[in-house]
Every structure is written in C-alpha cells, then in structure tokens.
Amino acid sequence: MVRKAEIKTAENLRGGVGKLEMHHILKPEELNGHGRLYALIKMEPHSSIGYHEHLGETEPYYIVSGHGTFIDHDQTRIPVGPDDVCLIACGQSHGFENDSDEELVMMALVYNE
C-alpha cells in the first residue's frame, strides 16, 4: 500500500503559540494499539508547543532541520538542532519552542509504555 500522509494544521498546540503543520505518517489505528502519533512536524518561526505531561506514554522528537529550545521535565531550557533527539519519558512533562527566524522540522512518535 502507498498513500499520502494526512496533513493537518494545529494552532496553539497544548497552549503554545503559532501554527504547526503536522504530517501524520501513520494513523492511530495503524499503530495497532501501541501508540497514537507518528508524524513529521513543521513549526513556523516563533511558534511553540505548550508545556504538558505525558501519562502512560513516551515521546521522542528527532530534529531534522532548524533550531529551537526544548523545555525538559524540570523546565530546563536546552537549545536543539539537527540530529538532536529529545526524549520525554512516561510521567514527564515538556514543551518546545521554535524561537528562531527559520522553520523547524522534527519527527515525533508517541507510543504506549
């Protein structure tokens, strides 16, 4: 089977600011109960994903291009760029900011613990 990714725009995700373009690679039902999200995310300059908690699931981000700031579970702000991996473990909180003047592209996978 071959199909196109489903592309959706999200605004103010998790209380963040600005717009994100989410390219859903797999639908939740295609993850066979093992998770709820596998997507390529394009973040506009000066947009963000609000600080939020993950219960019963883990989420890694893989930064493909661009630069931003990952807000870790202890609210430490960590600069990130291409080839960085941000791991949000089950029970932890995080946020993410594209505080640059360029688009940031990352992969995200949310899977069950």
DOLODREN-758132 format. One line per field, with one value per residue: x, y, z of N, C-alpha, C in turn; residue in three letters. Coordinates in steps of 0.05 Angstrom, whole numbers, m for minus. Example, Ala and Ser with C-alpha at 12.3 -4.5 7.8 and 13.67 -1.06 7.14 Angstrom:
n_px = c(264 / 257)
n_py = c(m114 / m45)
n_pz = c(156 / 142)
ca_px = c(246 / 273)
ca_py = c(m90 / m21)
ca_pz = c(156 / 143)
c_px = c(264 / 258)
c_py = c(m66 / 1)
c_pz = c(156 / 157)
rest = c(ALA / SER)
% end
This chain:
n_px = c(17 / 10 / 5 / m12 / 13 / m28 / m43 / m47 / m63 / m45 / m62 / m36 / m20 / m27 / m30 / 9 / 39 / 25 / 29 / 31 / 49 / 26 / 46 / 16 / 41 / 29 / m36 / m72 / m98 / m67 / m22 / m33 / m53 / m8 / 9 / m4 / 12 / 51 / 90 / 113 / 133 / 125 / 146 / 128 / 168 / 180 / 139 / 106 / 101 / 60 / 77 / 68 / 43 / 60 / 25 / 27 / 52 / 108 / 149 / 191 / 227 / 257 / 302 / 301 / 313 / 331 / 329 / 316 / 285 / 283 / 241 / 253 / 231 / 243 / 239 / 284 / 317 / 337 / 379 / 368 / 382 / 393 / 394 / 391 / 361 / 304 / 278 / 220 / 200 / 153 / 106 / 133 / 138 / 139 / 158 / 163 / 198 / 202 / 243 / 268 / 283 / 273 / 241 / 227 / 237 / 215 / 212 / 162 / 141 / 92 / 86 / 58 / 71)
n_py = c(m24 / 45 / 111 / 180 / 223 / 247 / 314 / 363 / 425 / 455 / 499 / 538 / 494 / 452 / 495 / 527 / 576 / 603 / 568 / 500 / 451 / 388 / 327 / 271 / 209 / 156 / 132 / 131 / 81 / 50 / 42 / 0 / m3 / 9 / 61 / 132 / 172 / 186 / 227 / 278 / 341 / 409 / 469 / 535 / 596 / 624 / 597 / 550 / 491 / 480 / 471 / 408 / 345 / 275 / 218 / 150 / 142 / 151 / 199 / 211 / 263 / 278 / 321 / 347 / 391 / 460 / 503 / 505 / 508 / 461 / 447 / 416 / 363 / 383 / 436 / 458 / 494 / 476 / 485 / 461 / 426 / 403 / 331 / 323 / 288 / 288 / 263 / 246 / 218 / 170 / 198 / 246 / 317 / 367 / 419 / 457 / 502 / 540 / 585 / 614 / 647 / 615 / 559 / 500 / 431 / 369 / 300 / 262 / 214 / 182 / 135 / 78 / 61)
n_pz = c(0 / m15 / 3 / 13 / 65 / 118 / 124 / 172 / 202 / 262 / 313 / 367 / 398 / 453 / 486 / 468 / 423 / 357 / 293 / 272 / 224 / 215 / 192 / 187 / 190 / 203 / 220 / 282 / 288 / 255 / 284 / 315 / 369 / 398 / 403 / 391 / 356 / 299 / 266 / 221 / 237 / 223 / 245 / 249 / 248 / 312 / 339 / 384 / 425 / 478 / 548 / 575 / 603 / 597 / 606 / 615 / 567 / 521 / 488 / 436 / 403 / 341 / 313 / 250 / 217 / 227 / 287 / 357 / 422 / 472 / 526 / 583 / 630 / 681 / 672 / 650 / 599 / 537 / 483 / 416 / 355 / 286 / 282 / 337 / 392 / 430 / 488 / 519 / 575 / 602 / 645 / 650 / 637 / 585 / 538 / 477 / 436 / 377 / 372 / 334 / 271 / 229 / 196 / 234 / 232 / 253 / 274 / 306 / 354 / 389 / 436 / 472 / 540)
ca_px = c(0 / 23 / m14 / 0 / 10 / m50 / m31 / m65 / m52 / m52 / m55 / m35 / m19 / m22 / m28 / 31 / 32 / 31 / 19 / 47 / 38 / 31 / 44 / 12 / 51 / 11 / m60 / m71 / m106 / m45 / m2 / m42 / m55 / 18 / 14 / m25 / 22 / 76 / 86 / 133 / 121 / 138 / 139 / 134 / 185 / 168 / 116 / 113 / 83 / 59 / 87 / 47 / 52 / 54 / 18 / 23 / 65 / 134 / 150 / 216 / 229 / 282 / 303 / 311 / 326 / 323 / 339 / 296 / 291 / 268 / 237 / 253 / 212 / 249 / 237 / 310 / 314 / 360 / 380 / 370 / 385 / 392 / 404 / 386 / 338 / 293 / 263 / 201 / 193 / 127 / 103 / 147 / 126 / 157 / 148 / 182 / 196 / 218 / 248 / 286 / 271 / 271 / 224 / 239 / 224 / 222 / 196 / 151 / 128 / 81 / 79 / 50 / 91)
ca_py = c(0 / 71 / 133 / 206 / 230 / 265 / 338 / 380 / 449 / 458 / 526 / 540 / 466 / 448 / 522 / 542 / 598 / 600 / 546 / 477 / 434 / 361 / 307 / 245 / 187 / 133 / 138 / 116 / 52 / 36 / 36 / m25 / m1 / 14 / 90 / 149 / 192 / 184 / 249 / 298 / 367 / 433 / 491 / 562 / 612 / 636 / 582 / 533 / 471 / 486 / 452 / 388 / 320 / 250 / 197 / 124 / 142 / 163 / 213 / 223 / 281 / 278 / 346 / 343 / 416 / 483 / 504 / 513 / 504 / 440 / 452 / 389 / 359 / 401 / 462 / 466 / 501 / 464 / 490 / 437 / 430 / 378 / 306 / 321 / 272 / 297 / 241 / 252 / 192 / 167 / 213 / 271 / 340 / 381 / 438 / 461 / 529 / 548 / 613 / 624 / 660 / 595 / 536 / 477 / 406 / 346 / 276 / 256 / 188 / 179 / 106 / 70 / 48)
ca_pz = c(0 / m15 / 6 / 22 / 93 / 123 / 133 / 187 / 215 / 290 / 324 / 396 / 408 / 482 / 499 / 456 / 405 / 329 / 277 / 265 / 203 / 223 / 170 / 201 / 174 / 209 / 235 / 308 / 284 / 241 / 305 / 327 / 397 / 411 / 405 / 380 / 337 / 285 / 248 / 215 / 246 / 214 / 263 / 239 / 265 / 336 / 348 / 406 / 436 / 507 / 568 / 581 / 615 / 584 / 624 / 601 / 540 / 517 / 462 / 427 / 380 / 326 / 299 / 223 / 209 / 243 / 314 / 376 / 451 / 486 / 554 / 595 / 652 / 704 / 659 / 639 / 571 / 523 / 454 / 400 / 326 / 270 / 293 / 366 / 400 / 456 / 498 / 541 / 587 / 614 / 670 / 649 / 622 / 567 / 519 / 455 / 423 / 354 / 378 / 313 / 248 / 208 / 202 / 247 / 224 / 270 / 274 / 333 / 357 / 416 / 439 / 498 / 558)
c_px = c(18 / 1 / 1 / m5 / m14 / m39 / m52 / m50 / m62 / m44 / m55 / m35 / m11 / m18 / m4 / 21 / 39 / 20 / 40 / 33 / 46 / 25 / 41 / 19 / 35 / m13 / m59 / m78 / m84 / m22 / m11 / m43 / m30 / 25 / m8 / m15 / 49 / 74 / 112 / 119 / 138 / 128 / 147 / 153 / 168 / 141 / 125 / 92 / 83 / 68 / 64 / 59 / 43 / 49 / 13 / 36 / 91 / 134 / 178 / 211 / 256 / 282 / 316 / 325 / 315 / 335 / 317 / 305 / 272 / 266 / 233 / 234 / 218 / 250 / 264 / 306 / 340 / 359 / 383 / 371 / 386 / 407 / 402 / 361 / 330 / 274 / 246 / 191 / 165 / 126 / 117 / 131 / 148 / 143 / 169 / 177 / 213 / 222 / 267 / 269 / 268 / 251 / 240 / 223 / 234 / 203 / 186 / 137 / 118 / 72 / 74 / 72 / 82)
c_py = c(25 / 92 / 158 / 209 / 249 / 291 / 355 / 403 / 450 / 485 / 524 / 512 / 465 / 474 / 537 / 565 / 591 / 574 / 524 / 462 / 405 / 342 / 280 / 222 / 162 / 144 / 122 / 87 / 36 / 30 / 12 / m25 / 5 / 44 / 106 / 169 / 184 / 205 / 265 / 325 / 390 / 456 / 517 / 576 / 624 / 623 / 562 / 511 / 476 / 464 / 434 / 362 / 296 / 228 / 171 / 123 / 157 / 177 / 222 / 242 / 277 / 303 / 341 / 368 / 439 / 482 / 515 / 508 / 482 / 447 / 425 / 388 / 376 / 430 / 475 / 472 / 493 / 471 / 464 / 445 / 403 / 355 / 304 / 304 / 282 / 274 / 249 / 225 / 193 / 182 / 240 / 292 / 352 / 402 / 442 / 488 / 530 / 578 / 626 / 637 / 641 / 573 / 514 / 452 / 384 / 323 / 271 / 229 / 187 / 150 / 100 / 57 / 20)
c_pz = c(0 / m14 / 15 / 52 / 95 / 136 / 147 / 199 / 243 / 299 / 354 / 409 / 437 / 496 / 489 / 438 / 376 / 317 / 273 / 243 / 210 / 200 / 184 / 183 / 177 / 225 / 261 / 304 / 270 / 260 / 322 / 357 / 412 / 414 / 392 / 359 / 326 / 263 / 244 / 222 / 236 / 231 / 250 / 258 / 288 / 344 / 370 / 411 / 466 / 524 / 577 / 591 / 597 / 605 / 608 / 574 / 541 / 490 / 456 / 403 / 367 / 309 / 272 / 214 / 226 / 271 / 332 / 404 / 461 / 515 / 568 / 619 / 677 / 696 / 651 / 609 / 557 / 493 / 438 / 371 / 312 / 284 / 323 / 370 / 427 / 464 / 522 / 551 / 599 / 641 / 671 / 633 / 605 / 551 / 498 / 442 / 399 / 358 / 358 / 291 / 225 / 216 / 215 / 239 / 242 / 266 / 303 / 332 / 385 / 418 / 468 / 514 / 564)
rest = c(MET / VAL / ARG / LYS / ALA / GLU / ILE / LYS / THR / ALA / GLU / ASN / LEU / ARG / GLY / GLY / VAL / GLY / LYS / LEU / GLU / MET / HIS / HIS / ILE / LEU / LYS / PRO / GLU / GLU / LEU / ASN / GLY / HIS / GLY / ARG / LEU / TYR / ALA / LEU / ILE / LYS / MET / GLU / PRO / HIS / SER / SER / ILE / GLY / TYR / HIS / GLU / HIS / LEU / GLY / GLU / THR / GLU / PRO / TYR / TYR / ILE / VAL / SER / GLY / HIS / GLY / THR / PHE / ILE / ASP / HIS / ASP / GLN / THR / ARG / ILE / PRO / VAL / GLY / PRO / ASP / ASP / VAL / CYS / LEU / ILE / ALA / CYS / GLY / GLN / SER / HIS / GLY / PHE / GLU / ASN / ASP / SER / ASP / GLU / GLU / LEU / VAL / MET / MET / ALA / LEU / VAL / TYR / ASN / GLU)
% end
